[in-house]
């Protein structure tokens, strides 16, 4: 059954020494205190398996000590034995109702004490197994929770996590006037990439892109796989220009991977286009409106030549009036938003 750590609360010095010796002769570690208050102070510092407490003590009696032990919700279970000279069964019932697990009558019998500690050992072993199983179950639930919110290919958050996180930042925007931006990214001409290099190569490329986005994001930003070859980044507390700078850093990092893509002229490497939408601190609008605006900005980036960042501020679909970052020599063309292939 194993050794137990036993805490004794007994104000009578002779009884305390006799009980301590008996517990140790049963093969258990023993801590002895002079009253309930001292025992309670010891319990704040040391985790014990069993408390054997005299009923009648100054400062804090056994019932009060038992009540405090049972009120603790943040510790493992403690087996509680009341030690009393009272022979009235009504007192035993009162102790059990307070939370005691067992009792011993004075003067105690050593074999009876050993039997009580054997029972305590079995109960504590059961509690330890249950605690271990509960911890394993909690860890499994946490892992399932995380896996349900993680894209298996890229390791980024998936649509479920994205939606949950967007609801949080939107609530902050509405309640406290915070502002945030989202950057919607799309790998340029990715269908052509899959057609030429195959879907396995396409998956490997998406993994690299996802990892690069996550690595390039600033502290406080969050990246997600939006679906297919699309990614989304949440950028809290940004101006339009700082959001554009942040997303262009990601665009340049993906460009810098130099993943060959012959179907993406004139560069011949894998590139990324991005559309940004920013909330208005005075009128945050809705998540759906923001996503629509980012989508519109992304289409404008595609129309303007790809491999660039276009921003709409406050969800207004006027990309020609917003900053655009692209490789040197590329100019943003003012064209109505329209869906393009890749």
Helices and strands as residue ranges (DSSP letters): E 5-9, H 13-25, E 29-33, H 36-45, E 50-54, H 62-71, E 79-84, H 89-98, E 102-105, H 110-147, H 159-176, E 180-187, H 190-197, H 199-216, E 222-227, E 230-236, H 240-256, E 272-278, H 287-303, E 308-313, G 319-321, E 324-326
